């Protein structure tokens, strides 16, 4: 179809729980997703779960690494610092220390390299792309080690930046505004290292308000340019997820909308394709 925009719709957090994994695989089989990001340090990132994902993603779905550096998860590397009780710091504390320039990019580099290596062990291939759980790849002190590891261990991969287009920038979304600012520097650093990034990003919203996800998706897609990326977090809630993450029931709402007939109708209305070029 003439004028079709191709976008990446990426489900984050594969590996966090078996319920999330099943929901993501279900949507891939329905061809409602064309990317998913794997948390290799999470409890459901097993060889069996990786093989199940590889089977359904063989045609039309990229598999990337969801670099994880925040609690309640723990590092793969022995000497990673800072830690709190053997776990990474919570994201708010990590961001605060990052903005104060109190993080050592060498520790980050070693940990990201280890997560890339484990991804290769699980999937038999390097990640198609890299991003970060809770957007940690954008943080000062983390982005340097992240970019260097991506360049050294997965140079053909692209990396996620989280800046919106100018036409979609609106006041009133503090999280999106913070991501816009952090992404501007991140994009420049990636370009200088020869790494490709997505041209635009959408998908950030306040999960606690339980908004209508269909209306949100329409807004995300309306101004996204060709090649842009929307993140999402579909999942089926299980006890493992409840123990690890506050984002629970909204994952099921996201899955329900993406699995419904309303979603492909929206894509057709907006002239958007999830197929790869």
C-alpha positions, -999 to 999 in steps of 0.1 A, spaced: 0 0 0 14 34 -10 24 56 19 25 28 45 45 36 76 65 7 90 69 8 127 84 -15 154 60 -26 181 83 -40 208 71 -60 239 95 -54 267 103 -77 296 104 -112 280 119 -134 307 104 -117 338 78 -144 342 63 -173 324 30 -155 322 45 -125 305 64 -148 281 32 -167 271 14 -134 264 42 -121 242 45 -153 223 7 -153 217 9 -119 202 39 -128 180 20 -158 167 -10 -134 159 15 -111 141 6 -82 165 43 -77 175 75 -75 155 100 -72 183 105 -83 219 133 -76 244 146 -103 267 157 -98 303 184 -124 305 189 -119 343 152 -126 351 139 -159 364 119 -170 332 148 -164 308 156 -201 306 168 -221 277 134 -236 272 117 -202 272 143 -189 248 137 -218 224 99 -213 226 104 -176 217 128 -185 188 103 -208 173 75 -183 171 98 -153 162 115 -171 133 96 -150 107 90 -113 112 99 -107 148 133 -94 161 146 -105 194 167 -80 214 184 -77 247 166 -57 275 197 -47 295 187 -48 331 206 -28 358 179 -21 384 163 -39 414 150 -65 422 174 -82 398 211 -90 404 242 -87 382 259 -115 363 293 -100 370 310 -106 404 324 -71 410 295 -49 398 290 -18 419 268 -2 433 247 -29 448 222 -31 476 220 -65 493 234 -82 462 208 -65 439 210 -36 416 198 -2 430 161 8 425 157 29 394 150 62 412 182 59 432 202 48 402 189 78 382 198 102 410 233 89 413 237 89 375 227 126 372 253 133 400 279 115 378 286 89 406 285 58 384 315 39 370 310 31 333 336 3 335 313 -18 358 284 -11 334 305 -21 304 315 -55 320 279 -62 330 264 -54 296 291 -75 279 281 -104 302 244 -100 294 251 -99 257 272 -131 261 243 -149 280 219 -138 253 242 -154 227 243 -185 247 205 -187 250 197 -178 214 228 -188 195 230 -154 179 237 -118 190 208 -96 198 191 -78 168 190 -47 190 197 -35 226 176 -14 249 173 -9 286 148 -20 313 134 13 328 154 32 301 187 28 320 207 29 287 201 66 286 215 75 320 248 94 324 275 69 335 255 40 321 252 51 285 290 52 280 295 16 291 263 5 273 273 20 240 308 7 242 296 -28 249 271 -27 221 298 -15 197 322 -42 208 299 -72 212 270 -65 189 281 -40 162 254 -49 137 226 -43 163 206 -11 165 199 5 199 168 21 213 166 58 219 135 72 237 130 107 222 97 116 207 91 135 174 87 173 176 51 169 166 43 146 194 61 165 222 35 178 246 39 192 281 23 174 310 41 141 306 72 145 329 85 110 322 84 115 284 100 149 288 129 134 308 133 107 282 134 134 254 163 152 272 183 121 280 178 107 245 193 138 227 227 131 242 223 93 238 216 97 201 247 118 196 269 93 214 255 64 194 260 82 161 296 90 171 301 52 178 286 41 145 254 26 161 220 30 145 190 42 166 153 42 159 142 76 146 114 82 171 98 66 202 64 63 218 48 42 245 56 60 278 26 66 300 16 64 337 7 28 342 -9 35 376 -38 54 361 -50 24 342 -59 44 310 -77 30 280 -48 14 261 -66 16 227 -68 53 230 -32 55 240 -21 34 211 -39 57 187 -21 86 201 13 68 200 9 59 164 -7 90 150 25 111 148 51 83 147 73 85 115 83 56 93 108 34 113 96 46 147 92 24 177 64 19 202 72 0 234 45 -21 252 42 -44 281 17 -72 275 15 -101 299 -5 -126 319 -2 -119 356 13 -147 377 28 -149 412 64 -145 398 54 -112 381 36 -99 412 68 -106 433 91 -87 409 72 -58 393 44 -34 402 32 -34 366 7 -62 367 -30 -59 357 -23 -32 330 -2 -58 312 -33 -79 307 -52 -49 294 -24 -43 269 -25 -79 258 -63 -79 254 -63 -48 232 -34 -60 210 -50 -94 206 -84 -78 197 -98 -71 162 -96 -33 171 -58 -32 168 -54 -44 132 -83 -21 123 -64 8 138 -33 -1 119 -52 -2 86 -69 31 94 -36 48 100 -17 31 72 8 13 94 24 -20 89 43 -42 114 60 -61 85 97 -56 81 109 -38 50 
